[in-house]
Amino acid sequence: ESGRGTTRDATLYVKNVPVAYLPYYNFPIDDRRTTGLLTPTFGWSSSEGFQISLPVYLNLAPNYDMTLTPRYLGTHGAMLEGEFNYKTANFGEGTISGGYLPNDPEYGDQDRKSLQFKHDWTINPYLTANFEYNYLSDIDYIDDIKNDPNISTDLNQRRLAQLNFANAVPGLDASLKVETYQTLDKTLSDAKRPYARLPQFLLNYTTQNPQGWQFEYHNDSAYFQKDLSGGNGLAESGTRLYNSAAVRYNYRTPWAFVIPEASVRSLNYFYNPNGSSSENKTVVVPQFTLDTGLNFEKEGKYLQTLTPRLFYAYAPYKNQTGYPNFDTTTASVSYDQLFSPYRFYGHDRLDDNNFMSLGVSYSLFDQEGLERLKAAVGKSFYFSDRKVTLDDDTIQTNKQSDPVLSLSSQITNNFTIASNV
């Protein structure tokens, strides 16, 4: 009835070898939660010394609980971490976690702290809300305190409040968010710090037919703000309105696909360059793309597929010199990027294009459906210079790209290895 079992005068065996004598032991016999000590962790490193953590789980109520973890970190000293999880009846659920290390002798006797708050709220079948707050006392906290190779230090800790709309109309979703950041690198100049979005509105609509005609529309409207340190006013801040509308025809068969698309994109800026008088800028760019390929299959002990692919994109050049850059960066090179007309991540530049990409991919599937091998190679051929640049980039004049090789293997259901050259 209690969900607990006890033993007295017991011996613990591993592979028929007695490893411990337990004069008394209390253990769970079902999945009911209970307060108690969780599995401790310990370790040692040449730079940090001996480390130990003793997590204690507190089963406070059916809808909330807490884990407190006293830790000792060799050269840094003693600290306390905690995690509080909760669920409410009508206002969602979330997690509050953090840590406190007083007077770290390895960090100039400074107190070191962290705080994370995440909350998700399903208001109704169409509306959801997300809240997120992150704080770190210093740029080295993750590296020194967390000691987790799977965690990287994000130099800009996000603070976010977001309202999402979906599921009411097929293919339509929208979100409204306010997003700011804590920049950990104190040496970073104001110009390099990220902009706050106060607020940002996103709307996407795509008709749902995968065959035949398809229409797509996107809107990204935001006010970007960046304060100069020392109370010296605003950096280059303002409003950006991005709109794109596209129509495509999807021709897909088991053996081939042909997808022509025509679109038009527009940018409207209302901004203050470096706190001066307001400026307005507008640019509109039409675009045409054609994506086509063949699918070859060979059945046997393994299913093999071969897909040659051709992609063409054209968009005229429109001068965008001097336009602000609020949240855009250059796209990285990959096989998939060869078949995209967009050279930038973000909406601060509208590309000029006149290029063709050729590629071929090969896949081998085993009888369980795992893609044991996928190999793809391709390159792009440019028929004109790419004159639209981001910040201080130079005009790209090369006539073709370097070849891109992609290799991957799905070794098991849970493990995949991939390489991009």
CORKA-V629896 format. One line per field, one symbol per residue. phi: phi as a letter, one per 20 degrees, with the letter a starting at -180 (. if undefined). burial: b if it has 24 or more other ideal C-beta (glycine too) atoms within 12 Angstrom, else e. A space follows every 10 residues. Layout:
phi: ???
burial: ???
This chain:
phi: .emcccccld cedclmdfdb ddfbbcbfcb effbfreeff cbabcfedmf cbccfdedee agdbbbcdcf ccdkfeoebc dbbddbcdfc cnbacdcabb celffecmle fccbbcccbc cefbgdcccc cbccbcfbfe gffeeflcfe ddfefceecb cbddcamfcg ndbbbcbdbc ceeeffeffg fefffedcdc dcccbcfeff dnfbdbcccc dbddcbeefm mendffdrdc ddcbccccde dccgdabcce bdbcccccdc bdflmeffcc cbbccebccc dbadcdccer gdedcccfbc ccccbfecfc fnffcebdbf feebfffgdc edeceocebd fdcabcddbb ccccdefenf efbccbbabd cddbfeefcd ldfefedfeb effddccbbe fcfdccdbbc c
burial: eeeeeeeeee eeeeeeeeee eeeeeeeeee eeeeeeeeee eeeeeeeeee bebebbeeee eeeebbbbbb bbbbebbebb bbbbbbeeee eebbbbbbbb beebeebeee ebbbbbbbbe eeeeeeebbb bbbbbbbbeb bbebbbbeee eeeebbbbbb bbbbbeeeee ebbbbbbbbb bbbbeeeeeb eebbbbbbeb bbbbbbeeee eeebbbbbbb bbbbbbeeee eeebbbbbbb bbbbbbbbeb eeeeeebebb bbbbbbbbbe beeeeeeeee bebebbbbbb bbbeeeeeee eeeebebebb bbbbbebbeb eebbbbbbeb eeeebebbbb bbbbebbbbb bbbbbbbbbb bbbbeeeeee bbbbbbbbbb ebeeebbbbb eeeeebeeee beebbbbbee eeeeeeeeee e
